[in-house]
């Protein structure tokens, strides 16, 4: 897909992979519409990109609020077309075993990672189809493809995101919309692990202890941008990306 005149909507763009993806797609020539709950963060990001001569619009949005998502989709009618949707909003909460996991954490992960993706995809799919050259990208995780101890809630949510993407691809084949799934492994960002452990920075640091080079937000954004910018007839069904030090969700080389 060529970037000229194309609009890309990015959810969860206030930090990490979402913000990095917005920067890279804007650099590639896309008009990025950055959304997240933290209005100040996305407005600052849009201002940064605009100051650099790129095209960006900020829109405060909670993807779990269906009424708000529908209102957002209606707002997009003022643009000529919507071409790309990056379903990035998500995240992990807790690392407790199934026996003691907090149902509230599980519910929130499901609502954000699965229902949030469903809400935005359903709301924007008519516009993506009408564009004649649409892309839905779901950022899942290697957690959605393989289990690990202490990760059941997140694994279940990301498996839901994976199945959503896989099923949607089957259901809309023959339409001018492709469905891409990017599944990253260990990515070190400023907030992911800290959020997972409810602000406990010591626990968060242990996730990456001894790992020389975990993936960065820019690494994943580069992968997303590459997949989205392939020619329109090329669909990257599923791309798994891990750091070299990680062989699986539970097999990581650490230099301790």
N, C-alpha and C positions, 0 to 999 in steps of 0.2 A: 504494500500500500504506500502510495506517495503521500508526503505530509502536506503538500500545498493545499491550503484551504480546508484542512481537516480539523475536526474538533475531537479532543479526547477528554473524557470525564474520568477523574481519578478519585476513588473514595479512600478515606483514611490517609489524607495527604498532609497531615499536620506535622509528621515527623517520619524518620526512618525510611523504609522502602518507598512509601507513598510519596514523600517529599522528593526523594532522589529520582523517582520515576518522572515526576512532574518536571524536574529540571532537565532531565535527559530528553524527554519528548518535546519540551519547549525548544531546546537547542536543535532538535531534529526538524523543527518547523511547525509543530502542532500548536494549535490554540488549546491550551490546557485549562480545563475547568476543575479547580481543586476544591474538594469537599472534605469536611471533617466536623466534629462537634466543637473543636476549639477554634472559634472564629478569629481570635487574634493571631493564631499561628498561620492559618491559611491566608489571611489578609496580608500578613508580612511576606509570605512566600510569593503571593501574586504581585505585590509591590516590587519585590526583588527581581522577579522575572521581567516585569514591565520596564523597570529601570534599565535592564540589560537589552532592551529593544525587542523582547519576545512578547508573545500574546498569552495573557493569563487572566482568569476570572475566578474570584473566590466565592464560595457559597457554603454557609454554615449548614450542616446536615447531620442528623443522627439516622443512620441507615436502618435502625430497628424501628423507627417511627414511620409506619406505612403512609399515614396522611401527609407527613412532611416530605416523604420521598415522592409521592404523587404530585405534590405542589411544586417540588423541584423539577420534575419532568415537564410539568406545564410551563414553567419558566423557560425551559430550553426551546420552546416553540419560537422564541424570538431569534434563534440562530438558524442559519440556512439549512444545516443538517448536523446530525450527531453521528460520528463515524466509529469511535472507539470507546469502550467502557472497560476500565481497569478496576475490577473488584478486589481492592486491596485491604479494605477495612476488616479487621479481625483481631486475633490475639489469643494469648493463653492466660489462664488463671489457675494457680495452684499446681502442685506436683505430688498430691497425696494419693495413696493407693485407693482402689475402688472401695475397699471396706470403710474408709474414713473420709472420702472425698466430700467436699461441700456441694450439695445440690444447687445452691445459688450460683456457685462458680460455673458448674456444668451448664446451667440454664443460660447464663450470660454468654458463655462461649458459643452455645448453639444459636442463640438469637443474633449474635454479631456475625459469626463466621458463615452460618447457613441461611438464616432467615433474612439477615441484612443483604447478603448476596442475592437471594431470591427477590427481595423487594425491589432493589435497584435494577436488576436484570429484567424483571417483568415490566417495570415502569418505562424503561428505555428501549426495550426490544422493538416496539413499533417504529420508533425513530431510527434505530440502527438499520432495520429492514428497509425503511423508506429511503435511506441514504443510497441504497444500491451497492454499498461496499462497506459493510459493518464488521466489527470485531468485538466479541465479548471475551475478555481475559479474566480468568479466575486465578488468584494467587492462593494456592492451597499450601501444602507442606509435605515433606517426606513423612510427617506424622500421619498424613492421610492415607499412606500406603503401607505402613508397617507399625506394629505396636511396640511400646516399650513401657517398662515398669514406671509407675508414677505419672503416666501421661494419658490415661484412658479418656478423661474428659476432653482433652484437646485432640487426641487421636479421633475420637468419635465425631467431634465437630468438623475437623478437617477432612475426615472421610466423607462426611456429608457434603462438603464443598466439592470434593473430587467427584462424587456420584452425580451431583447437580450438573457439573460441567459435562461429564460423560453422557448423561441422559439428554441434556439439551442438544448436544451435537447430533445425536440420533434423531431427535424430534424435528429439528429445523434444517436437516440436510436438504439441499435443493433450493434454499433461500440464499440471498446474497450476504449471509452473515456466517462468519467462521467462529469457532469456539476453541480457545487456547487455554491450556492449564500449565502454569509454572509452579513447580513444587520444590522450594528451597529446603536445604538441610540446615546446618548450624549457621546462623547469621548473627553477628554481633552488632547490635544497634544500641543507642543510648537508653531505650526504654523497654524493649521486649522482655528481657529476663527480670528487670526490676518490677515491671507491672505484674509479671507472672507470680512473683513472690511478695506481692502486696507491699512494695517499697523496701524490702529487705535487701540492701545493696550487697551485703556479705554473701548471702545465698546466691544472688545474681552473679557475682563475680566467679563463684565456683563452677558455674556452667561452662565458662571459657578457660578455666585454669589450665595452664600448660599447653593450650592449643595455640600453636605459633601463628597461624593465619586463618581464623574463621572467615567466612564470607562477610562482606560489608554490604550495606544498603546499596551502594553504587554498583557492586557486582551483580546483584539481583536486578536492579534497574536497567543495567546494560543488557541483561538477558531478556527482560521484558521488551525493551525497545527493539532489540534485534528481532524478536518474534513478531511484534506488531508491524514492523517495517518490511517483512517479507512480501513478495508479490501477492496480490489478492487471491490467486488460485492456490497458494501454498498455506497449508494449515499445520501449525505445530500442535498436534493433539495434546501431547504431554512432554514436558521437558523437566527432568530432575537435575538439580544443580546442587552440589555439595562442595565443601572445601576438601582439598586433597587429604587432609588429616582425618576425615570422617569417612569410614567405609560403610557404616550403617547407622541407624538411630542410636544404637547402643555400643558401637565399636568406634572409638575415637582415640587417635594417637595423642598422648599428652606427654610433654617433656617436663616432668616434675623432679 
